[in-house]
Amino acid sequence: MKFYTVYKDPRPIRLCDATRQFAYESLELHTYGLEAMKTPAVTMDHIEGFSEMTPLEQERHILREIAEKTPVPLRYGERLCGGARLGLAIHHVIPATFAGNVVFPSVSHLTIDFSMILNEGLNGIRKRTEASLEVHKDTDREAFLLNCLAALDAYEHWHGRYVDALEHYIQAVDADGALPACPAFETTLKNLRRVPLEPPTNFHEAVQALWMTFAFVRLMGNWPGIGRLDVLLGKYLKKDLADGTLTLEEAREILAHFFIKGCEWVRGGDQGSGDAQHYQNIVLGGVDEVGRDVTNEVTYLILDILEELPIGDFPTTIRVSKTTDEKLLRRVAEVMRHGGGVLAIYNEDLVLEALTKYGYPLSEARKFANDGCWEVQIPGKTNFAYCPFDGLGILQHATLKDYAHDVDFPDFDSLLAAYMSDLREQVLAITRSRLGVFRKMDTENRIFEWHPTVPCTAVSLFEGGCIEKGLSYHEGGPVYHVFSPHIGGLADTVNSLYAIKKLVFDDGRLSFKDFMAVLRENWEGYEPLRQYTLNKLTYYGNDNPECDAISASVLSGFADFCAENDGVSPYKFPAGVSTFGRQLEWAPHRLAAPHGRKQGEVLAANASPTPGTDREGVTAMIRSYCRADLRKMVTGAALDCKLLPSSVSGEDGITALVSIMRGFVTEGGFFLQPDVADAQILRDAQEHPENYQTLSVRVSGWNARFVTLCKEWQDMVIGQNEGAGK
């Protein structure tokens, strides 16, 4: 079998042939994802009176039907059991229909608290739920807690069906040898007789409990992040290694099956924004709540697996600080150079400063992971949502009034002030809109009641605060409530303002009104001026302090606007910067841009430079990005870094990548998304997708197998790698 890599050296081989075959079947042949689609959902049509039930009553029936009727296939030789085997779950809905329609949407953009299943087991969670039910009996919170018990019942029933299937298989082997003996099944059965009902006692049990919980929550249609996998599993492996009951090689095989099973929704074909966008992100390294480095054997095993198997379904971010060990950085660089964009970097020092400055206790801040994408949150305790908007659209349509004849400004400061005023109005409209989720608000006494919303009990079980309060994830249960406005088109906005500043106010090449006329004409008839604007001005991403100062000013003001409604309700409104590919949907609504771009062009991603404008290399790009006070971007600001395979080859390439990571931390970056890709290879993959089934690229907070992107997305990724609009 062959897995595609953009790096000239082959991927190392550490895993056994059987494990690699499982990966091949999932990634190249799409075996498991295609099988899942054969059973899309359970139907509720046979449930009498279903349409007259309350949403929680409906969910109670859905939980039972899914647990009873989901296929529970066994794969010979698999070292873990469990799977989200209903196809509609892949589409971000609870996989249950009534009268041909989906009943409920599901939840994503969160990382649940997987430590619950490891520390308490289902039995411990049940005890907490029963205790809370006693407290809230005969109140309006009783119904939710009854659904929590129903969800636990569903989990246990689904788990029991796997136990039965394993027992039947092993009995058939013993009876007449009709099936081949499978020692892996015997071990799995032994594990499942303990976990997830009780806390695990060893590494294999812990991985099984973690995987099965992840699979159950996904089976109910949700897309949770994994979070700090080395923190969750490290102590179990350390104990097993010390006891001599497990070797690193054996542990690697077990953990590899976790990653391979996480690709069970791979279907191939055209999937729009890719077939790996399920928010199952992982965070590695960094410190624990008391400041101790958490890097352990699991950290390195995960890097081994990601290096050997081209799995893009688990985007993995390394928490890097000024004190990160050189050994870890080199290992990250070795994996990163194979391409696929699977590894990203948090600057732990800056993120912790941002979170504590914003008001999180240091011990809580040190637990940070992400929302299953890259926005920072406290995992297992945060109800998170974000609201993106196009910053360039505000400049064009609000501040410059679609380049109307009567718009004019006497100087650049007046223009910038007008834009910031319009930006503030946009932000305040977003933050105030969130207050509509409350049916009762008593701000003086801090009493808030959420409107009832769609049930989400499977997620709520593993979100701290929900069971104790008797409130779901959507209705006030979690500890923290975050709604983050995200500005997009940052570089395009900054470059547009800078171009106006230079062409009109500094150099006097034309008047403001004349420039508006040029833009109304989409630059037609003004090609020499457009080429000058494109090629002679030094834009964001090139270490130009004058241009970068505009970016810093815009982001600082934006963060201040976001904070204006903090404290009005339980919600916090931290700032962030992202596009997540929305530059595609924004493009048709954009006019000609002052920095030389024509109407409708697909432009900058996240906090990255406009394609084709960054000409001074990675270091200059990082310096431009870091001139803003990124501590104020509390949920994150992603910088995409595109690298050619030739630039990361050999020992010099590893050294260069380590230097980039060190420099990013030193300069004060927040979140770095490096990707090693070659536009020529990507174009060939467009023409011959059969040769590139595992070619992965970084899209934003997720990776995508390139050939599963639609052509529009593929063209955008290619443009980001080779520059556009020159």
C-alpha positions in Angstrom: 0.0 0.0 0.0 1.1 3.6 -0.6 0.1 6.7 1.3 0.7 10.0 -0.4 3.3 12.5 1.0 4.5 15.7 -0.5 7.9 15.2 1.1 10.5 13.4 -1.0 11.5 10.9 1.7 9.0 8.0 2.4 7.1 8.0 5.6 8.7 5.7 8.3 7.1 2.3 9.0 6.7 1.4 12.7 3.2 -0.1 12.8 2.4 -3.7 12.0 1.0 -4.7 8.6 -2.5 -5.4 9.9 -2.8 -1.9 11.4 -1.5 -0.3 8.2 -4.1 -2.3 6.3 -6.9 -0.9 8.5 -5.6 2.6 7.7 -5.4 1.8 4.0 -9.0 0.5 3.9 -10.3 3.6 5.7 -8.2 6.3 3.9 -7.7 4.9 0.4 -10.7 2.7 -0.1 -13.2 4.6 2.1 -14.6 1.2 3.4 -16.0 2.4 6.7 -17.5 5.7 5.6 -19.3 4.2 2.7 -20.7 1.4 4.9 -22.0 4.0 7.4 -23.9 5.7 4.7 -25.8 2.5 4.0 -27.7 3.1 7.3 -28.4 6.8 7.4 -30.6 7.0 10.5 -33.3 5.5 12.7 -36.9 6.4 12.0 -39.4 7.5 14.6 -42.4 7.0 12.4 -43.5 4.0 14.4 -43.5 5.8 17.8 -47.1 6.6 18.7 -47.9 10.2 19.4 -44.3 11.3 18.6 -45.3 14.6 17.0 -47.2 15.6 20.2 -44.4 15.0 22.5 -42.1 17.6 24.1 -38.6 17.9 22.6 -37.1 16.2 25.6 -39.6 13.3 25.4 -38.8 13.0 21.7 -35.1 12.9 22.4 -35.7 10.1 25.0 -37.2 7.9 22.4 -34.5 8.8 19.9 -31.7 7.8 22.3 -33.3 4.4 22.8 -33.9 3.8 19.1 -30.3 4.7 18.2 -28.9 2.5 21.0 -31.0 -0.4 19.9 -30.8 -0.2 16.1 -27.4 1.2 15.2 -25.2 -1.4 13.4 -22.5 -2.8 15.7 -20.0 -4.4 13.3 -16.8 -6.1 14.4 -13.7 -5.8 12.3 -11.4 -8.8 12.6 -8.2 -7.8 14.4 -9.4 -4.3 15.6 -8.0 -3.5 19.0 -10.9 -1.1 19.9 -14.7 -1.5 19.6 -17.4 1.1 18.9 -18.4 3.3 16.1 -20.7 6.1 15.0 -22.3 3.9 12.3 -25.3 6.0 11.3 -24.6 8.1 8.2 -26.6 11.2 9.0 -24.4 11.8 12.0 -21.7 12.7 9.4 -23.9 15.7 8.4 -24.0 17.3 11.9 -27.5 16.2 12.9 -28.9 13.7 15.3 -29.4 10.7 13.0 -33.1 10.2 13.6 -36.0 11.1 11.2 -39.7 11.6 11.5 -41.9 11.8 8.5 -38.8 11.9 6.3 -37.3 14.9 8.1 -34.4 15.2 10.6 -35.8 15.8 14.1 -32.9 17.7 15.8 -29.6 19.4 14.9 -26.5 18.5 16.9 -23.6 20.3 18.6 -20.1 21.1 17.6 -17.4 23.7 18.4 -16.8 22.3 21.9 -14.4 19.9 23.5 -16.2 17.8 26.1 -14.6 16.6 29.4 -13.3 13.2 28.6 -11.7 13.0 32.0 -15.1 12.2 33.4 -15.3 8.8 31.8 -11.7 8.1 32.9 -12.1 9.2 36.4 -15.7 8.2 37.2 -16.9 5.8 34.5 -20.6 5.7 33.5 -21.5 4.4 36.9 -20.0 7.4 38.6 -21.7 9.8 36.3 -25.0 8.0 36.9 -24.6 8.5 40.7 -24.0 12.2 40.2 -27.1 12.4 37.9 -29.3 10.6 40.4 -28.1 12.8 43.2 -28.9 15.9 41.2 -32.3 14.5 40.3 -33.1 14.3 44.0 -32.2 17.9 44.4 -34.2 19.1 41.4 -37.2 16.7 41.7 -40.5 18.3 40.9 -38.9 21.3 39.3 -38.6 22.3 35.6 -35.1 20.8 35.6 -36.3 17.3 36.3 -37.1 16.5 32.7 -33.5 17.2 31.6 -32.1 15.0 34.3 -34.4 12.2 33.3 -33.0 12.5 29.8 -29.5 12.3 31.2 -30.4 9.0 32.8 -31.9 7.9 29.5 -28.7 8.9 27.7 -26.7 6.8 30.1 -29.1 3.9 29.6 -28.6 4.3 25.8 -24.9 4.3 26.1 -24.9 1.2 28.3 -27.3 -0.6 26.0 -25.2 0.2 22.9 -22.0 -0.8 24.8 -23.7 -4.1 25.9 -24.5 -4.9 22.2 -20.8 -4.8 21.5 -20.1 -7.1 24.5 -22.7 -9.5 23.2 -21.3 -9.4 19.6 -17.8 -10.2 20.9 -19.1 -13.0 23.1 -21.0 -14.6 20.3 -17.9 -14.4 18.0 -15.7 -16.0 20.6 -18.3 -18.7 21.3 -18.6 -19.5 17.6 -14.8 -19.9 17.5 -14.8 -22.2 20.5 -17.8 -24.2 19.2 -16.8 -25.4 15.8 -14.0 -23.2 14.5 -16.4 -21.6 12.0 -14.6 -18.3 12.5 -10.9 -17.6 12.9 -9.7 -17.1 16.4 -9.0 -13.4 17.2 -6.9 -12.7 20.3 -7.6 -9.0 19.9 -11.3 -9.6 20.4 -10.6 -11.5 23.6 -8.7 -8.6 25.0 -11.3 -6.1 23.9 -14.1 -8.2 25.5 -12.1 -8.2 28.8 -11.7 -4.4 28.6 -15.3 -3.8 27.8 -16.4 -5.8 30.8 -14.9 -3.0 32.9 -15.0 0.1 30.8 -16.6 2.5 30.3 -18.8 1.4 33.2 -15.9 1.8 35.7 -12.7 3.8 35.5 -9.9 2.2 33.5 -7.0 0.6 35.3 -4.5 0.4 32.3 -3.6 2.1 29.0 -5.6 -0.2 26.8 -8.8 0.2 28.9 -8.3 4.0 29.0 -8.0 4.2 25.2 -11.1 2.0 24.8 -13.1 4.0 27.3 -12.1 7.3 25.6 -12.8 6.0 22.1 -16.2 4.6 23.0 -17.3 7.8 24.7 -16.1 9.8 21.7 -17.9 7.4 19.3 -21.1 7.5 21.4 -21.3 11.3 21.4 -20.6 11.3 17.6 -23.2 8.6 17.1 -25.7 11.1 18.5 -24.6 13.5 15.7 -22.3 15.7 17.7 -18.8 16.7 16.6 -16.7 17.1 19.8 -13.0 17.9 20.0 -10.7 15.5 21.8 -8.6 18.0 23.7 -5.4 17.1 25.5 -5.0 13.5 24.6 -1.5 13.1 26.1 -2.8 14.5 29.4 -5.7 12.1 29.4 -3.7 9.0 28.7 -0.2 9.7 29.9 -0.5 8.4 33.4 -1.9 5.0 32.3 0.9 4.4 29.8 3.5 5.5 32.4 2.2 3.0 34.9 2.0 0.1 32.4 5.5 0.8 31.2 6.8 0.9 34.8 4.9 -2.4 35.6 6.3 -4.1 32.5 2.7 -5.0 31.3 3.0 -3.0 28.1 5.7 -1.9 25.7 5.9 1.3 23.7 5.5 -0.7 20.5 2.3 -2.3 21.8 1.0 1.0 23.0 1.6 2.6 19.6 -0.4 -0.1 17.9 -3.4 0.4 20.3 -3.3 4.2 19.9 -3.0 3.9 16.1 -6.4 2.1 16.1 -7.9 5.1 17.9 -6.7 7.3 15.1 -7.7 4.9 12.3 -11.2 4.4 13.8 -11.5 8.2 13.9 -11.4 8.1 10.1 -14.6 6.0 10.0 -16.5 8.8 8.2 -14.1 9.1 5.3 -16.2 8.7 2.1 -14.2 10.2 -0.7 -15.7 12.1 -3.6 -16.6 15.8 -3.7 -17.6 16.8 -0.2 -17.5 20.6 -0.6 -15.2 21.8 2.2 -13.7 18.3 2.5 -14.6 15.0 4.2 -12.5 15.5 7.4 -14.3 18.5 8.8 -15.6 17.0 12.0 -13.8 19.2 14.6 -12.0 16.2 16.4 -9.0 18.3 17.2 -6.2 17.3 19.6 -3.9 19.4 21.7 -0.5 18.2 22.9 2.2 19.4 25.2 2.3 22.5 27.4 1.8 22.7 31.2 -0.9 21.4 33.6 -2.9 23.5 36.0 0.0 23.8 38.4 2.6 24.7 35.7 4.3 21.3 35.2 5.2 20.2 31.7 2.8 17.4 30.6 4.8 16.1 27.6 5.1 12.3 28.0 5.4 9.1 26.1 1.9 9.5 24.6 2.9 12.8 23.1 5.6 11.2 21.0 3.5 8.1 20.1 0.9 10.4 18.6 3.6 12.2 16.6 4.8 8.7 15.4 1.3 7.8 14.2 0.7 11.1 12.5 4.1 10.8 10.7 3.5 7.3 9.5 -0.2 7.4 8.6 -1.5 10.4 6.5 -4.5 10.9 8.8 -5.8 14.5 8.5 -8.9 13.8 10.5 -7.3 14.8 13.8 -5.8 18.2 13.4 -3.2 18.4 16.2 -1.9 21.5 17.8 1.3 21.6 19.9 1.4 24.1 22.8 4.9 25.7 22.5 6.5 28.1 24.9 9.9 29.7 25.4 10.9 26.7 27.6 9.7 23.9 25.3 12.3 21.2 25.0 14.3 21.1 21.8 13.6 17.4 21.5 9.9 18.0 21.1 10.3 20.8 18.6 12.6 18.7 16.4 10.1 15.8 16.5 7.3 18.2 15.6 9.4 19.5 12.7 10.1 16.0 11.5 6.4 15.3 11.3 5.4 18.7 9.9 7.7 18.5 6.9 5.6 15.6 5.5 2.9 18.0 4.7 -0.9 17.7 5.2 -1.1 20.6 7.6 -1.9 18.2 10.4 0.3 20.0 13.0 -0.3 23.6 14.2 1.3 25.7 17.0 -0.2 27.6 19.9 2.1 30.1 21.6 1.3 28.9 25.1 3.0 31.9 26.8 0.8 34.4 25.0 -2.4 32.3 25.2 -2.1 32.0 28.9 -1.4 35.7 29.2 -4.5 36.5 27.0 -6.8 34.2 29.1 -5.6 35.4 32.5 -5.7 39.1 31.4 -9.3 38.4 30.3 -10.2 37.1 33.7 -9.8 33.4 33.7 -8.0 32.0 36.8 -4.5 30.8 35.9 -5.2 27.2 36.9 -8.2 27.2 34.5 -6.3 29.0 31.8 -3.6 26.4 31.9 -6.1 23.7 30.9 -7.0 25.4 27.6 -7.6 23.5 24.5 -9.8 24.4 21.6 -13.4 24.1 20.4 -12.7 21.3 18.0 -11.4 23.8 15.5 -8.8 26.3 16.8 -10.7 28.8 18.9 -9.4 28.7 22.5 -11.7 27.6 25.3 -11.6 25.8 28.6 -12.5 22.2 27.6 -15.4 20.5 29.2 -16.6 23.8 30.8 -17.5 26.1 28.0 -20.6 26.8 25.9 -19.0 28.3 22.8 -20.2 30.0 19.7 -18.7 32.5 17.4 -20.0 35.0 14.8 -17.9 35.8 11.8 -18.2 38.9 9.6 -16.3 40.5 6.7 -14.3 43.4 7.8 -13.6 44.5 4.2 -17.3 44.4 3.5 -17.9 47.0 6.3 -15.2 49.2 4.8 -16.7 49.0 1.3 -20.4 49.1 2.0 -20.7 51.1 5.2 -17.7 53.4 5.5 -17.2 54.1 1.8 -20.9 53.7 1.0 -20.2 51.5 -2.1 -17.9 54.2 -3.4 -20.7 56.7 -3.7 -20.1 60.0 -5.4 -20.6 62.0 -2.2 -18.3 60.1 0.1 -15.1 62.0 1.0 -12.6 62.3 3.9 -10.2 65.2 4.4 -7.4 62.9 5.8 -6.5 59.4 6.7 -7.3 59.7 10.4 -10.8 60.7 9.6 -11.3 57.7 7.3 -9.9 55.3 9.9 -12.1 56.8 12.6 -15.2 56.4 10.5 -14.3 52.8 9.8 -13.7 52.1 13.5 -17.1 53.6 14.2 -18.8 51.4 11.7 -16.8 48.4 13.0 -18.1 49.2 16.5 -21.7 49.2 15.4 -21.2 45.8 13.7 -19.7 44.3 16.8 -22.3 45.7 19.2 -25.1 44.4 17.0 -23.5 41.0 17.2 -23.1 41.0 20.9 -26.5 42.4 21.6 -28.2 39.8 19.4 -27.0 37.1 21.8 -29.1 38.5 24.5 -32.2 37.1 22.7 -31.4 33.6 24.1 -32.7 34.7 27.5 -36.4 34.5 28.3 -35.7 36.3 31.6 -32.9 38.8 32.4 -32.4 40.4 35.8 -29.0 42.0 35.5 -29.1 43.6 38.9 -29.5 40.3 40.7 -27.6 38.3 38.1 -30.6 36.1 37.4 -30.9 34.7 33.8 -33.1 32.1 32.3 -32.5 30.7 28.9 -35.2 30.0 26.4 -35.7 26.2 26.0 -33.9 25.0 22.9 -33.2 21.7 21.1 -32.1 18.8 23.3 -28.4 18.0 23.5 -28.2 15.5 26.3 -25.4 13.3 25.1 -23.1 16.4 25.0 -24.4 17.7 28.3 -23.4 14.6 30.2 -19.8 15.4 29.6 -19.9 19.2 30.1 -19.0 20.3 33.6 -21.9 22.0 35.4 -24.8 20.6 33.4 -25.7 17.7 35.7 -25.2 19.6 38.9 -27.4 22.5 37.7 -29.9 20.4 35.9 -29.4 22.5 32.8 -28.3 21.4 29.4 -25.3 22.7 27.4 -27.6 25.1 25.5 -29.5 26.3 28.6 -27.0 27.6 31.0 -25.4 24.4 32.2 -21.6 24.9 31.5 -19.4 27.0 33.7 -18.4 29.5 31.0 -20.5 31.0 28.2 -18.6 32.5 25.3 -19.9 34.2 22.1 -17.0 35.5 20.1 -17.2 38.0 17.3 -14.6 37.1 14.6 -13.4 39.7 12.1 -12.5 38.3 8.7 -10.8 39.9 5.7 -8.3 41.5 8.1 -5.4 41.8 5.6 -7.7 43.0 2.8 -9.2 45.7 5.1 -5.7 46.8 6.3 -4.3 46.8 2.8 -7.2 48.8 1.4 -6.8 51.4 4.1 -3.1 51.5 3.6 -3.5 51.9 -0.2 -5.9 54.8 0.2 -3.5 56.4 2.7 -0.5 56.2 0.4 -2.2 56.9 -3.0 -4.5 59.7 -1.8 -3.3 61.3 1.4 0.5 60.7 1.4 1.6 60.7 -2.2 -1.3 62.7 -3.7 -1.5 60.6 -6.9 -5.2 61.3 -7.1 -8.0 62.8 -5.1 -10.2 60.7 -2.8 -13.2 61.2 -5.0 -11.2 60.3 -8.1 -10.1 57.1 -6.4 -13.7 56.2 -5.6 -14.5 56.7 -9.3 -11.7 54.3 -10.2 -13.1 51.7 -7.8 -16.6 52.1 -9.1 -15.2 51.2 -12.5 -13.6 48.1 -11.1 -10.2 49.5 -12.2 -11.2 49.3 -15.8 -9.2 51.8 -17.8 -6.7 52.3 -14.9 -4.4 49.3 -15.4 -1.1 51.2 -14.9 -2.4 52.6 -11.6 -3.6 49.1 -10.6 -0.3 47.5 -11.3 1.5 50.3 -9.3 -0.9 49.6 -6.4 -0.4 45.9 -6.6 3.4 45.9 -7.0 4.9 49.0 -5.5 3.2 49.3 -2.2 4.4 47.1 0.7 1.4 45.5 2.3 0.6 43.6 5.5 2.8 40.5 5.8 6.1 42.2 4.7 7.3 43.7 8.0 6.2 47.2 7.0 5.7 49.1 10.3 3.5 51.7 8.7 1.0 49.2 7.2 1.2 46.9 10.3 0.3 49.8 12.6 -3.1 50.0 10.8 -3.6 46.3 11.6 -2.7 46.8 15.2 -5.0 49.7 15.5 -8.0 47.9 13.9 -7.5 44.8 16.1 -7.1 46.7 19.3 -10.2 48.8 18.7 -12.1 45.7 17.6 -11.2 43.9 20.9 -12.3 46.9 22.9 -15.7 47.0 21.1 -16.2 43.3 21.9 -15.6 43.8 25.6 -18.2 46.6 25.9 -21.0 44.1 26.6 -19.0 41.8 28.9 -20.8 41.5 32.2 -24.2 42.4 30.9 -25.2 38.7 30.8 -23.5 35.4 31.6 -21.9 35.7 28.1 -18.4 36.9 27.5 -17.6 38.4 24.1 -13.9 37.9 23.4 -12.5 38.9 20.0 -11.0 36.6 17.4 -9.8 36.7 13.8 -10.9 34.1 11.3 -12.4 33.3 7.9 -12.6 29.5 7.9 -13.0 29.6 4.1 -15.8 32.2 4.2 -13.7 34.4 1.8 -15.4 32.2 -0.9 -18.9 33.2 0.1 -17.9 36.8 0.7 -16.2 37.3 -2.7 -19.4 37.8 -4.7 -20.5 40.6 -2.4 -17.2 42.5 -2.4 -16.5 45.4 -4.7 -13.1 46.3 -6.3 -10.6 46.7 -3.5 -8.3 49.8 -3.1 -5.2 47.6 -2.9 -5.6 46.6 -6.6 -7.9 43.7 -6.5 -10.9 43.4 -8.7 -14.5 42.8 -7.8 -15.3 39.3 -6.6 -11.8 38.0 -6.0 -11.2 35.4 -3.3 -8.8 37.1 -1.0 -7.1 36.7 2.5 -7.7 33.9 4.9 -7.8 34.3 8.7 -5.1 36.7 9.9 -2.9 35.8 6.9 -1.7 38.2 4.2 -3.7 38.7 1.0 -2.6 36.0 -1.5 0.3 37.2 -3.6 1.3 40.2 -1.4 3.7 38.5 1.1 7.0 38.7 -0.8 9.5 38.9 2.1 9.3 35.4 3.5 7.9 33.7 6.6 9.9 35.8 9.1 8.5 39.1 7.7 5.0 37.7 7.7 5.2 36.7 11.3 6.6 40.1 12.4 3.7 41.9 10.6 1.1 39.6 12.3 2.8 40.0 15.7 2.8 43.8 15.6 -0.8 43.7 16.9 -1.4 43.0 20.6 -2.6 39.5 20.0 -3.3 39.0 23.7 -6.5 40.9 23.0 -7.6 38.2 20.5 -8.7 35.9 23.3 -10.2 33.2 21.2 -7.5 33.3 18.7 -6.1 34.7 15.5 -4.8 32.2 13.0 -1.8 32.8 10.7 -1.4 30.4 7.8 2.1 29.7 6.7 2.6 27.9 3.3 5.9 26.2 2.7 7.3 24.4 -0.3 8.6 20.8 0.2 12.1 21.9 -1.0 12.3 24.4 1.9 11.9 21.8 4.6 14.0 19.0 3.3 17.0 17.5 5.1 18.5 18.7 8.3 18.4 22.3 7.2 14.7 22.0 6.8 14.2 20.7 10.3 16.3 23.5 11.7 14.3 26.0 9.7 11.0 24.7 11.0 12.3 24.8 14.6 13.4 28.3 14.1 10.0 29.3 12.7 8.3 27.9 15.8 10.8 29.5 18.2 10.5 32.9 16.4 6.7 32.7 16.4 6.8 32.4 20.2 9.4 35.1 20.7 7.6 37.6 18.5 4.3 37.1 20.3 2.2 35.1 17.9 -1.0 33.3 18.9 -1.8 30.4 16.5 0.3 29.2 13.6 -1.0 26.9 10.8 2.0 25.7 8.8 1.4 23.6 5.7 3.9 22.0 3.3 2.4 22.0 -0.1 3.3 22.4 -3.8 0.8 24.2 -6.1 2.0 22.0 -9.0 1.2 18.9 -7.1 -2.2 20.3 -6.1 -3.0 21.0 -9.7 -2.0 17.5 -10.7 -4.3 16.2 -8.0 -7.2 18.1 -9.5 -6.6 16.3 -12.8 -5.8 12.9 -11.4 -7.5 12.5 -8.0 -7.2 8.7 -8.1 -3.4 9.2 -7.4 -3.9 11.5 -4.4 -6.6 10.0 -2.2 -4.6 10.8 1.0 -3.1 14.1 0.0 -4.1 16.4 2.9 -4.0 20.2 3.0 -4.7 22.6 5.8 -7.9 24.6 5.1 -8.3 26.5 8.3 -9.1 24.9 11.7 -9.3 21.6 9.9 -7.5 19.6 7.3 -9.0 18.2 4.1 -8.1 15.4 1.8 -7.6 17.7 -1.2 -9.5 15.5 -3.7 -12.6 15.7 -1.5 -12.7 19.5 -1.8 -15.0 20.9 -4.5 -13.2 22.7 -7.3 -14.0 26.1 -5.8 -12.3 25.2 -2.6 -9.4 23.5 -4.4 -8.8 26.6 -6.5 -8.8 28.7 -3.3 -6.2 26.4 -1.7 -4.1 26.5 -4.8 -4.3 30.3 -4.9 -3.2 30.5 -1.3 -0.1 28.4 -2.1 1.0 30.2 -5.3 -0.3 33.7 -4.9 -3.3 35.2 -6.7 -4.2 38.4 -8.5 -0.7 39.4 -9.5 
